[in-house]
Amino acid sequence: MPVGASANGSEFKDVIPDHWGYETISWARENGIVNGYPDGIFKPEQSVGQT
């Protein structure tokens, strides 16, 4: 798991703490790699792409 994952969590409404990717998604958000959707969700089961 990534070092430095947020103690505050992913902050995405649809990524709960027991989700298998929670720590990695939290780390990616903190480091500006992902930012999710405007409505505060991430859709963790969808493919990641560029915009």
mmJSON file of the N, C-alpha and C atoms, coordinates in Angstrom:
{"data_MODEL":{"atom_site":{
"group_PDB":["ATOM","ATOM","ATOM","ATOM","ATOM","ATOM","ATOM","ATOM","ATOM","ATOM","ATOM","ATOM","ATOM","ATOM","ATOM","ATOM","ATOM","ATOM","ATOM","ATOM","ATOM","ATOM","ATOM","ATOM","ATOM","ATOM","ATOM","ATOM","ATOM","ATOM","ATOM","ATOM","ATOM","ATOM","ATOM","ATOM","ATOM","ATOM","ATOM","ATOM","ATOM","ATOM","ATOM","ATOM","ATOM","ATOM","ATOM","ATOM","ATOM","ATOM","ATOM","ATOM","ATOM","ATOM","ATOM","ATOM","ATOM","ATOM","ATOM","ATOM","ATOM","ATOM","ATOM","ATOM","ATOM","ATOM","ATOM","ATOM","ATOM","ATOM","ATOM","ATOM","ATOM","ATOM","ATOM","ATOM","ATOM","ATOM","ATOM","ATOM","ATOM","ATOM","ATOM","ATOM","ATOM","ATOM","ATOM","ATOM","ATOM","ATOM","ATOM","ATOM","ATOM","ATOM","ATOM","ATOM","ATOM","ATOM","ATOM","ATOM","ATOM","ATOM","ATOM","ATOM","ATOM","ATOM","ATOM","ATOM","ATOM","ATOM","ATOM","ATOM","ATOM","ATOM","ATOM","ATOM","ATOM","ATOM","ATOM","ATOM","ATOM","ATOM","ATOM","ATOM","ATOM","ATOM","ATOM","ATOM","ATOM","ATOM","ATOM","ATOM","ATOM","ATOM","ATOM","ATOM","ATOM","ATOM","ATOM","ATOM","ATOM","ATOM","ATOM","ATOM","ATOM","ATOM","ATOM","ATOM","ATOM","ATOM","ATOM","ATOM","ATOM"],
"id":[1,2,3,4,5,6,7,8,9,10,11,12,13,14,15,16,17,18,19,20,21,22,23,24,25,26,27,28,29,30,31,32,33,34,35,36,37,38,39,40,41,42,43,44,45,46,47,48,49,50,51,52,53,54,55,56,57,58,59,60,61,62,63,64,65,66,67,68,69,70,71,72,73,74,75,76,77,78,79,80,81,82,83,84,85,86,87,88,89,90,91,92,93,94,95,96,97,98,99,100,101,102,103,104,105,106,107,108,109,110,111,112,113,114,115,116,117,118,119,120,121,122,123,124,125,126,127,128,129,130,131,132,133,134,135,136,137,138,139,140,141,142,143,144,145,146,147,148,149,150,151,152,153],
"type_symbol":["N","C","C","N","C","C","N","C","C","N","C","C","N","C","C","N","C","C","N","C","C","N","C","C","N","C","C","N","C","C","N","C","C","N","C","C","N","C","C","N","C","C","N","C","C","N","C","C","N","C","C","N","C","C","N","C","C","N","C","C","N","C","C","N","C","C","N","C","C","N","C","C","N","C","C","N","C","C","N","C","C","N","C","C","N","C","C","N","C","C","N","C","C","N","C","C","N","C","C","N","C","C","N","C","C","N","C","C","N","C","C","N","C","C","N","C","C","N","C","C","N","C","C","N","C","C","N","C","C","N","C","C","N","C","C","N","C","C","N","C","C","N","C","C","N","C","C","N","C","C","N","C","C"],
"label_atom_id":["N","CA","C","N","CA","C","N","CA","C","N","CA","C","N","CA","C","N","CA","C","N","CA","C","N","CA","C","N","CA","C","N","CA","C","N","CA","C","N","CA","C","N","CA","C","N","CA","C","N","CA","C","N","CA","C","N","CA","C","N","CA","C","N","CA","C","N","CA","C","N","CA","C","N","CA","C","N","CA","C","N","CA","C","N","CA","C","N","CA","C","N","CA","C","N","CA","C","N","CA","C","N","CA","C","N","CA","C","N","CA","C","N","CA","C","N","CA","C","N","CA","C","N","CA","C","N","CA","C","N","CA","C","N","CA","C","N","CA","C","N","CA","C","N","CA","C","N","CA","C","N","CA","C","N","CA","C","N","CA","C","N","CA","C","N","CA","C","N","CA","C","N","CA","C","N","CA","C"],
"label_alt_id":[null,null,null,null,null,null,null,null,null,null,null,null,null,null,null,null,null,null,null,null,null,null,null,null,null,null,null,null,null,null,null,null,null,null,null,null,null,null,null,null,null,null,null,null,null,null,null,null,null,null,null,null,null,null,null,null,null,null,null,null,null,null,null,null,null,null,null,null,null,null,null,null,null,null,null,null,null,null,null,null,null,null,null,null,null,null,null,null,null,null,null,null,null,null,null,null,null,null,null,null,null,null,null,null,null,null,null,null,null,null,null,null,null,null,null,null,null,null,null,null,null,null,null,null,null,null,null,null,null,null,null,null,null,null,null,null,null,null,null,null,null,null,null,null,null,null,null,null,null,null,null,null,null],
"label_comp_id":["MET","MET","MET","PRO","PRO","PRO","VAL","VAL","VAL","GLY","GLY","GLY","ALA","ALA","ALA","SER","SER","SER","ALA","ALA","ALA","ASN","ASN","ASN","GLY","GLY","GLY","SER","SER","SER","GLU","GLU","GLU","PHE","PHE","PHE","LYS","LYS","LYS","ASP","ASP","ASP","VAL","VAL","VAL","ILE","ILE","ILE","PRO","PRO","PRO","ASP","ASP","ASP","HIS","HIS","HIS","TRP","TRP","TRP","GLY","GLY","GLY","TYR","TYR","TYR","GLU","GLU","GLU","THR","THR","THR","ILE","ILE","ILE","SER","SER","SER","TRP","TRP","TRP","ALA","ALA","ALA","ARG","ARG","ARG","GLU","GLU","GLU","ASN","ASN","ASN","GLY","GLY","GLY","ILE","ILE","ILE","VAL","VAL","VAL","ASN","ASN","ASN","GLY","GLY","GLY","TYR","TYR","TYR","PRO","PRO","PRO","ASP","ASP","ASP","GLY","GLY","GLY","ILE","ILE","ILE","PHE","PHE","PHE","LYS","LYS","LYS","PRO","PRO","PRO","GLU","GLU","GLU","GLN","GLN","GLN","SER","SER","SER","VAL","VAL","VAL","GLY","GLY","GLY","GLN","GLN","GLN","THR","THR","THR"],
"label_asym_id":["A","A","A","A","A","A","A","A","A","A","A","A","A","A","A","A","A","A","A","A","A","A","A","A","A","A","A","A","A","A","A","A","A","A","A","A","A","A","A","A","A","A","A","A","A","A","A","A","A","A","A","A","A","A","A","A","A","A","A","A","A","A","A","A","A","A","A","A","A","A","A","A","A","A","A","A","A","A","A","A","A","A","A","A","A","A","A","A","A","A","A","A","A","A","A","A","A","A","A","A","A","A","A","A","A","A","A","A","A","A","A","A","A","A","A","A","A","A","A","A","A","A","A","A","A","A","A","A","A","A","A","A","A","A","A","A","A","A","A","A","A","A","A","A","A","A","A","A","A","A","A","A","A"],
"label_entity_id":["1","1","1","1","1","1","1","1","1","1","1","1","1","1","1","1","1","1","1","1","1","1","1","1","1","1","1","1","1","1","1","1","1","1","1","1","1","1","1","1","1","1","1","1","1","1","1","1","1","1","1","1","1","1","1","1","1","1","1","1","1","1","1","1","1","1","1","1","1","1","1","1","1","1","1","1","1","1","1","1","1","1","1","1","1","1","1","1","1","1","1","1","1","1","1","1","1","1","1","1","1","1","1","1","1","1","1","1","1","1","1","1","1","1","1","1","1","1","1","1","1","1","1","1","1","1","1","1","1","1","1","1","1","1","1","1","1","1","1","1","1","1","1","1","1","1","1","1","1","1","1","1","1"],
"label_seq_id":[1,1,1,2,2,2,3,3,3,4,4,4,5,5,5,6,6,6,7,7,7,8,8,8,9,9,9,10,10,10,11,11,11,12,12,12,13,13,13,14,14,14,15,15,15,16,16,16,17,17,17,18,18,18,19,19,19,20,20,20,21,21,21,22,22,22,23,23,23,24,24,24,25,25,25,26,26,26,27,27,27,28,28,28,29,29,29,30,30,30,31,31,31,32,32,32,33,33,33,34,34,34,35,35,35,36,36,36,37,37,37,38,38,38,39,39,39,40,40,40,41,41,41,42,42,42,43,43,43,44,44,44,45,45,45,46,46,46,47,47,47,48,48,48,49,49,49,50,50,50,51,51,51],
"pdbx_PDB_ins_code":[null,null,null,null,null,null,null,null,null,null,null,null,null,null,null,null,null,null,null,null,null,null,null,null,null,null,null,null,null,null,null,null,null,null,null,null,null,null,null,null,null,null,null,null,null,null,null,null,null,null,null,null,null,null,null,null,null,null,null,null,null,null,null,null,null,null,null,null,null,null,null,null,null,null,null,null,null,null,null,null,null,null,null,null,null,null,null,null,null,null,null,null,null,null,null,null,null,null,null,null,null,null,null,null,null,null,null,null,null,null,null,null,null,null,null,null,null,null,null,null,null,null,null,null,null,null,null,null,null,null,null,null,null,null,null,null,null,null,null,null,null,null,null,null,null,null,null,null,null,null,null,null,null],
"Cartn_x":[0.827,0.0,0.872,0.392,1.173,1.441,2.62,2.969,2.32,1.781,1.211,-0.248,-0.97,-2.397,-3.088,-4.087,-4.744,-5.45,-5.27,-6.039,-7.479,-7.684,-9.018,-9.805,-9.174,-9.867,-9.822,-10.499,-10.471,-11.27,-12.254,-13.148,-14.087,-14.121,-15.103,-16.289,-17.501,-18.703,-18.862,-18.358,-18.583,-17.367,-16.356,-15.192,-15.157,-15.667,-15.757,-14.467,-14.177,-12.918,-12.624,-13.635,-13.343,-13.244,-13.297,-13.096,-11.649,-11.409,-10.048,-9.056,-9.508,-8.593,-8.573,-9.19,-9.349,-8.036,-7.019,-5.756,-5.077,-5.093,-4.465,-5.225,-6.537,-7.354,-7.131,-7.06,-6.792,-5.442,-4.432,-3.084,-3.081,-3.748,-3.782,-4.487,-5.53,-6.216,-5.313,-4.687,-3.799,-2.658,-2.203,-1.061,-1.455,-2.722,-3.192,-3.237,-3.251,-3.268,-4.694,-5.651,-7.068,-7.843,-8.989,-9.825,-11.298,-11.666,-13.053,-13.971,-15.255,-16.288,-16.765,-17.349,-17.783,-18.772,-19.508,-20.491,-19.909,-18.574,-17.922,-17.785,-18.012,-17.842,-16.626,-16.196,-15.02,-15.33,-16.391,-16.749,-15.588,-15.256,-14.069,-14.069,-15.212,-15.243,-15.133,-15.045,-14.92,-13.44,-13.151,-11.777,-11.343,-10.062,-9.512,-9.055,-9.316,-8.907,-8.464,-8.069,-7.638,-8.747,-8.717,-9.672,-8.923],
"Cartn_y":[-1.187,0.0,1.25,2.332,3.549,4.138,4.671,5.354,6.729,7.161,8.506,8.602,7.491,7.562,8.381,9.104,10.038,9.382,9.947,9.515,10.005,11.052,11.593,10.786,9.874,9.054,9.609,8.917,9.288,10.555,10.841,11.978,11.84,10.687,10.406,9.714,10.151,9.603,8.101,7.603,6.203,5.301,5.772,4.951,4.82,3.71,3.493,2.871,3.04,2.556,1.072,0.225,-1.2,-1.599,-0.612,-0.897,-1.323,-2.3,-2.837,-1.786,-0.754,0.261,1.558,1.579,2.808,3.56,2.89,3.565,4.107,3.334,3.769,4.941,4.886,5.982,7.243,7.101,8.242,8.864,8.03,8.512,9.229,8.653,9.255,10.614,10.736,12.031,13.059,12.682,13.603,14.098,13.269,13.608,14.159,14.501,15.145,14.253,12.943,12.008,11.776,11.76,11.622,12.712,13.081,14.069,13.718,12.602,12.162,13.01,12.91,13.61,14.84,15.827,17.064,16.853,15.742,15.504,14.789,14.662,14.095,12.586,11.936,10.488,10.131,8.886,8.416,7.308,6.547,5.375,4.388,3.825,2.976,1.707,1.288,0.061,0.36,1.637,2.033,2.158,2.104,2.286,3.739,3.934,5.282,5.768,7.019,7.579,9.021,9.607,11.009,11.89,13.146,14.113,15.235],
"Cartn_z":[0.0,0.0,0.0,-0.592,-0.663,0.72,0.866,2.1,2.078,3.194,3.291,2.909,2.852,2.559,3.64,3.274,4.168,5.336,6.5,7.662,7.531,6.717,6.5,5.485,4.794,3.827,2.427,1.545,0.143,-0.132,0.714,0.562,-0.625,-1.268,-2.305,-1.641,-1.948,-1.32,-1.551,-2.676,-3.017,-2.793,-2.077,-1.747,-0.222,0.265,1.704,2.23,3.524,4.087,3.89,3.732,3.534,2.05,1.146,-0.288,-0.499,-1.35,-1.548,-2.034,-2.713,-3.237,-2.454,-1.29,-0.506,-0.266,0.228,0.535,-0.723,-1.784,-3.031,-3.644,-3.625,-4.156,-3.326,-2.003,-1.122,-1.452,-1.607,-1.94,-3.289,-4.286,-5.617,-5.593,-4.797,-4.701,-4.025,-2.929,-2.208,-3.08,-3.997,-4.84,-6.198,-6.366,-7.58,-8.806,-8.595,-9.722,-10.21,-9.293,-9.637,-8.926,-9.497,-8.817,-8.847,-9.413,-9.393,-10.253,-9.943,-10.693,-9.917,-10.595,-9.933,-8.775,-8.791,-7.728,-6.508,-6.444,-5.277,-5.26,-6.399,-6.464,-7.308,-7.188,-7.906,-8.904,-8.672,-9.485,-9.494,-8.323,-8.193,-9.037,-9.531,-10.35,-11.856,-12.223,-13.618,-13.998,-15.283,-15.77,-15.571,-15.304,-15.157,-16.512,-16.835,-18.103,-17.945,-19.036,-19.06,-19.563,-19.126,-19.672,-20.317],
"occupancy":[1.0,1.0,1.0,1.0,1.0,1.0,1.0,1.0,1.0,1.0,1.0,1.0,1.0,1.0,1.0,1.0,1.0,1.0,1.0,1.0,1.0,1.0,1.0,1.0,1.0,1.0,1.0,1.0,1.0,1.0,1.0,1.0,1.0,1.0,1.0,1.0,1.0,1.0,1.0,1.0,1.0,1.0,1.0,1.0,1.0,1.0,1.0,1.0,1.0,1.0,1.0,1.0,1.0,1.0,1.0,1.0,1.0,1.0,1.0,1.0,1.0,1.0,1.0,1.0,1.0,1.0,1.0,1.0,1.0,1.0,1.0,1.0,1.0,1.0,1.0,1.0,1.0,1.0,1.0,1.0,1.0,1.0,1.0,1.0,1.0,1.0,1.0,1.0,1.0,1.0,1.0,1.0,1.0,1.0,1.0,1.0,1.0,1.0,1.0,1.0,1.0,1.0,1.0,1.0,1.0,1.0,1.0,1.0,1.0,1.0,1.0,1.0,1.0,1.0,1.0,1.0,1.0,1.0,1.0,1.0,1.0,1.0,1.0,1.0,1.0,1.0,1.0,1.0,1.0,1.0,1.0,1.0,1.0,1.0,1.0,1.0,1.0,1.0,1.0,1.0,1.0,1.0,1.0,1.0,1.0,1.0,1.0,1.0,1.0,1.0,1.0,1.0,1.0],
"B_iso_or_equiv":[0.0,0.0,0.0,0.0,0.0,0.0,0.0,0.0,0.0,0.0,0.0,0.0,0.0,0.0,0.0,0.0,0.0,0.0,0.0,0.0,0.0,0.0,0.0,0.0,0.0,0.0,0.0,0.0,0.0,0.0,0.0,0.0,0.0,0.0,0.0,0.0,0.0,0.0,0.0,0.0,0.0,0.0,0.0,0.0,0.0,0.0,0.0,0.0,0.0,0.0,0.0,0.0,0.0,0.0,0.0,0.0,0.0,0.0,0.0,0.0,0.0,0.0,0.0,0.0,0.0,0.0,0.0,0.0,0.0,0.0,0.0,0.0,0.0,0.0,0.0,0.0,0.0,0.0,0.0,0.0,0.0,0.0,0.0,0.0,0.0,0.0,0.0,0.0,0.0,0.0,0.0,0.0,0.0,0.0,0.0,0.0,0.0,0.0,0.0,0.0,0.0,0.0,0.0,0.0,0.0,0.0,0.0,0.0,0.0,0.0,0.0,0.0,0.0,0.0,0.0,0.0,0.0,0.0,0.0,0.0,0.0,0.0,0.0,0.0,0.0,0.0,0.0,0.0,0.0,0.0,0.0,0.0,0.0,0.0,0.0,0.0,0.0,0.0,0.0,0.0,0.0,0.0,0.0,0.0,0.0,0.0,0.0,0.0,0.0,0.0,0.0,0.0,0.0],
"pdbx_formal_charge":[null,null,null,null,null,null,null,null,null,null,null,null,null,null,null,null,null,null,null,null,null,null,null,null,null,null,null,null,null,null,null,null,null,null,null,null,null,null,null,null,null,null,null,null,null,null,null,null,null,null,null,null,null,null,null,null,null,null,null,null,null,null,null,null,null,null,null,null,null,null,null,null,null,null,null,null,null,null,null,null,null,null,null,null,null,null,null,null,null,null,null,null,null,null,null,null,null,null,null,null,null,null,null,null,null,null,null,null,null,null,null,null,null,null,null,null,null,null,null,null,null,null,null,null,null,null,null,null,null,null,null,null,null,null,null,null,null,null,null,null,null,null,null,null,null,null,null,null,null,null,null,null,null],
"auth_seq_id":[1,1,1,2,2,2,3,3,3,4,4,4,5,5,5,6,6,6,7,7,7,8,8,8,9,9,9,10,10,10,11,11,11,12,12,12,13,13,13,14,14,14,15,15,15,16,16,16,17,17,17,18,18,18,19,19,19,20,20,20,21,21,21,22,22,22,23,23,23,24,24,24,25,25,25,26,26,26,27,27,27,28,28,28,29,29,29,30,30,30,31,31,31,32,32,32,33,33,33,34,34,34,35,35,35,36,36,36,37,37,37,38,38,38,39,39,39,40,40,40,41,41,41,42,42,42,43,43,43,44,44,44,45,45,45,46,46,46,47,47,47,48,48,48,49,49,49,50,50,50,51,51,51],
"auth_comp_id":["MET","MET","MET","PRO","PRO","PRO","VAL","VAL","VAL","GLY","GLY","GLY","ALA","ALA","ALA","SER","SER","SER","ALA","ALA","ALA","ASN","ASN","ASN","GLY","GLY","GLY","SER","SER","SER","GLU","GLU","GLU","PHE","PHE","PHE","LYS","LYS","LYS","ASP","ASP","ASP","VAL","VAL","VAL","ILE","ILE","ILE","PRO","PRO","PRO","ASP","ASP","ASP","HIS","HIS","HIS","TRP","TRP","TRP","GLY","GLY","GLY","TYR","TYR","TYR","GLU","GLU","GLU","THR","THR","THR","ILE","ILE","ILE","SER","SER","SER","TRP","TRP","TRP","ALA","ALA","ALA","ARG","ARG","ARG","GLU","GLU","GLU","ASN","ASN","ASN","GLY","GLY","GLY","ILE","ILE","ILE","VAL","VAL","VAL","ASN","ASN","ASN","GLY","GLY","GLY","TYR","TYR","TYR","PRO","PRO","PRO","ASP","ASP","ASP","GLY","GLY","GLY","ILE","ILE","ILE","PHE","PHE","PHE","LYS","LYS","LYS","PRO","PRO","PRO","GLU","GLU","GLU","GLN","GLN","GLN","SER","SER","SER","VAL","VAL","VAL","GLY","GLY","GLY","GLN","GLN","GLN","THR","THR","THR"],
"auth_asym_id":["A","A","A","A","A","A","A","A","A","A","A","A","A","A","A","A","A","A","A","A","A","A","A","A","A","A","A","A","A","A","A","A","A","A","A","A","A","A","A","A","A","A","A","A","A","A","A","A","A","A","A","A","A","A","A","A","A","A","A","A","A","A","A","A","A","A","A","A","A","A","A","A","A","A","A","A","A","A","A","A","A","A","A","A","A","A","A","A","A","A","A","A","A","A","A","A","A","A","A","A","A","A","A","A","A","A","A","A","A","A","A","A","A","A","A","A","A","A","A","A","A","A","A","A","A","A","A","A","A","A","A","A","A","A","A","A","A","A","A","A","A","A","A","A","A","A","A","A","A","A","A","A","A"],
"auth_atom_id":["N","CA","C","N","CA","C","N","CA","C","N","CA","C","N","CA","C","N","CA","C","N","CA","C","N","CA","C","N","CA","C","N","CA","C","N","CA","C","N","CA","C","N","CA","C","N","CA","C","N","CA","C","N","CA","C","N","CA","C","N","CA","C","N","CA","C","N","CA","C","N","CA","C","N","CA","C","N","CA","C","N","CA","C","N","CA","C","N","CA","C","N","CA","C","N","CA","C","N","CA","C","N","CA","C","N","CA","C","N","CA","C","N","CA","C","N","CA","C","N","CA","C","N","CA","C","N","CA","C","N","CA","C","N","CA","C","N","CA","C","N","CA","C","N","CA","C","N","CA","C","N","CA","C","N","CA","C","N","CA","C","N","CA","C","N","CA","C","N","CA","C","N","CA","C","N","CA","C"],
"pdbx_PDB_model_num":[1,1,1,1,1,1,1,1,1,1,1,1,1,1,1,1,1,1,1,1,1,1,1,1,1,1,1,1,1,1,1,1,1,1,1,1,1,1,1,1,1,1,1,1,1,1,1,1,1,1,1,1,1,1,1,1,1,1,1,1,1,1,1,1,1,1,1,1,1,1,1,1,1,1,1,1,1,1,1,1,1,1,1,1,1,1,1,1,1,1,1,1,1,1,1,1,1,1,1,1,1,1,1,1,1,1,1,1,1,1,1,1,1,1,1,1,1,1,1,1,1,1,1,1,1,1,1,1,1,1,1,1,1,1,1,1,1,1,1,1,1,1,1,1,1,1,1,1,1,1,1,1,1]
}}}
